[in-house]
Every structure is written in C-alpha cells, then in structure tokens.
C-alpha cells in the first residue's frame, strides 16, 4: 500500500532532515516536491492545491524555521495535513442505529468488489459486533452474482435470502425486509446490481431500491486501483443516491493512493472501510491516522 508515494515523500524528508537549520526557501522547495509526489500519486489537483497552500503557509512560519528541529515539524505538518485530507482523526463508525433490521445498501460498479465486500462486512459484524446478519443479492440480471453471494454466505456461515428466480430488485428487497424482520435479524445487507459503467438505468434501479429499503447506511464500493475514475464514480453515485460512506477495495495493491487521498475532499463522504485482500477477513476499519502513518512510515 502506498509504496510509490511513501518512497517519494520519505526521499523529500530525508533531504531536509539531514540539515540542522532550514531557510524559508528550503521549506518551500520541499513543499514543491511534496506537491509533485501527490500529483504523481494521482491525487485530484484541487485537493493537492489546497493541501500545499495550507502546509506551505504553516511550514514556512517563523516558529517552524526557528525551532530546534524544523524538519521534524515539517514532517508533522504534512502528517497532520494528510490525516485531515483523509477525513480527520477519529474513524467514522458504521451506523446500525435503526429499528431492526438495520439495512446496509451496497452500491458500486460491477467488478468493484461489492459482493466480496458485502460478505466481508457481514463477517465483521457477526464476529466482532455479535450481530445477526442476513445478506441478499439484488442482481437479477446476473444469476452468477446471486450464487456468488450465496456461496460466500455458506463459507462465512452467514444467512442469505433464498433465491427466487423472476423477481425484480424491489420485490427481492421487500421479501428480504420481511424475512429479516420475522426471523429477528439485526442487520440486512443488500448487494445491489452493478454495471460495467455508470448508466441511468443502474442509478434509477438503485435509487428505487433505496426508497423501499430505507437504509441506515448506503455505502459505495469503489476500486482504489482505478484512481480518479473511482472518485468520479463516487461523485456520480452521490448525486443520485444519498451515500453515507465509502469502501475502497484493492487497497492492498494500490501503490499510489490517489483515490483514497482525494475521496474525502471531493465527495465530502467518510471512507469507512478498506478492502485489503481477496480473503473474507481482509476488511479494515478505515483509520486516517494509520493510513497517514503508512504513507510517511
Ligand atoms: P462485484 O462485481 O463488484 O461484486 O465484485 P466482486 O466482489 O465479485 O470482486 C471482483 C474481484 O475482486 C474478485 O476476484 C475479488 O476477490 C476481488 N477483490 C475484491 N475486493 C478485493 C480487495 O480488497 N483486494 C483484492 N486484492 N481483491 C479484491
């Protein structure tokens, strides 16, 4: 995770930490290099501009330049700025505050990792939060996707709604709600259909399901490897669907980190989880401090 960005930034900081004193010019030069590193990591330009303006202003202040260890202070300013960019100090917990079943709606493009993430989240809520969880697939166009969720459910010992061919996504949603309620489930995870690209029909379908399901969490699952495309997808979904949070998958293979670093500032939405591998237990609660620590570590 973040290998390329980490290498670039540690390079910049190694050059300044070697020196006892720093001039305003040295700091400004280091900030220019940080700017290039962030742009190379594919962070959205407006996000980079804001970050550099803020960090340069703080780092070239007299109190930093005249301090005993100015380079350490510059690193700290960049660290604080990254934490802020990633969404602030405290992780935003998943909200399950609803009359049971608390519905979590999973949205996203096909291949983003939506079904795998549904199962990962179900496992997490079952194992760590001791919740009784049911999952249901609404992907009526792809029977394979429905079967995939069922197979994952068996593997992690989490219930899935029995598949009834011929139903519409809204019909499945109604059946799932009723079944989860009658059987006393705490949480119902709805895995909506994805498409290869964004289209109006997909948006209309997900919005219709959301109106019926009234989810307490509507999460967008996006592939971090797609960089700014993931950010554009999140923005487009959020325009049609009141999202409550994001899950970024394939963070394990993401050496650049541009999607992760841009998401919060561009969409205003918190990243709630990171997918960090193919296995069902590879889901991390997103923690901005830990991520910023990895970037600079
Ligand atoms: P969907 O079409 O959005 O439901 O996508 P799937 O859940 O079927 O995932 C597509 C592929 O991505 C599968 O091979 C998953 O194992 C893989 N995948 C999902 N999340 C992650 C992740 O966080 N890391 C890695 N390395 N692979 C993932």
Boltz pocket constraint, residues with backbone or C-beta under 6 A from the ligand:
constraints:
  - pocket:
      binder: B
      contacts: [[A, 108], [A, 109], [A, 110], [A, 111], [A, 112], [A, 113], [A, 114], [A, 115], [A, 116], [A, 117], [A, 194], [A, 248], [A, 249], [A, 250], [A, 251], [A, 252], [A, 253], [A, 274], [A, 275], [A, 276], [A, 277], [A, 278], [A, 282]]
      max_distance: 6.0
